[in-house]
Amino acid sequence: CIFDDMYSTFAHMYGIRDHMYGTIAHLYGIFGHMYGMCAFMYGILHHMYGIYRTCEQIHRTCQHLYRTCAHIYRTCAQIYLTREQIYRTSPKKNSTSPKKNINKIVVSGGNGRFATVLKKTVDSKNYYFPSKSQMNILNLRSIEKYLKLKKPKYFIHVAGLSRPMNIHDKIISKSIDMNIIGTCNVVKICERLKIKLIYFSTGYVYPGIKGNYTEEDSVNPINKYAVSKLGGECAVKMYDNSLILRIVMCEKPFIHESAFYDVKTNFIFQEDVAKMIPKLLNKKGIINIGGKTQSVYNFAKKYN
């Protein structure tokens, strides 16, 4: 019986041993599985590390591109600044051709007969034709305000009183105001603002006896209209940056129904004078302007 009990005990112990072997084998399998998972994770981490290294490489490449772009930008900026410096210091092409913004021209008497013709002849972008309400030559502040606004280089003074001729005998105050005082005001402001003045006078300031007068000939106005225009000339002559045009203009066609056949003149149409203006802007002193010397009758007959 004792041997039987001992045999049973040993058998039981063998069973326990076998069970432990199985458990150990199972645990070994688990550890093997875990080792496989660790190896798999290691592979994933190794792959991720490779991706990280690739990202680092891309980052360094982007930094290099950024520095390259910054260098290109600075180079372009330097080239631009150098070009600007060269442009500012180099002589301008066509420097003799005046720019429009420094060649503005104001014409007084903007609604008058000659101004109306001039508007159709010249480039209106450069010319300004103020009405009396915009610029009153009898008001110094009005003249100065308009010229400071427009900033012209030239002032063509055409405004004044001409016809009817007998008004200069009947209402001398009006003739004095418009042709003498008004012109004096224009001269004052042009001199103050350094504007070139072109003054329209008349050929009637000459005595009209011998004909073919030159600018150096003595003057002796033939009527009070011419006296008033000569009064304006006196003021203009005091301003060195000026030009006086002695002209006998008329409309086209000849507006009168009759004409003297025994009186000679050198009438010239307003349209012809208007075409001359661009060539006269930079002249100074006194210039006589007229057409062919002939009788008034022949002039009217030929061009009507």
Salt bridges, closest charged atoms under 4 A:
ASP18 OD1 - ARG17 NH2 3.16
GLU56 OE1 - ARG53 NH1 3.44
GLU84 OE2 - ARG83 NH2 2.90
GLU84 OE1 - ARG88 NH2 3.78
ASP123 OD2 - LYS100 NZ 3.57
GLU144 OE2 - LYS148 NZ 3.30
GLU144 OE1 - ARG192 NH1 3.09
GLU191 OE2 - LYS194 NZ 3.99
ASP217 OD1 - LYS210 NZ 3.52
GLU233 OE1 - ARG246 NH2 2.72
GLU251 OE2 - ARG113 NE 3.01
GLU251 OE2 - ARG163 NH2 2.24
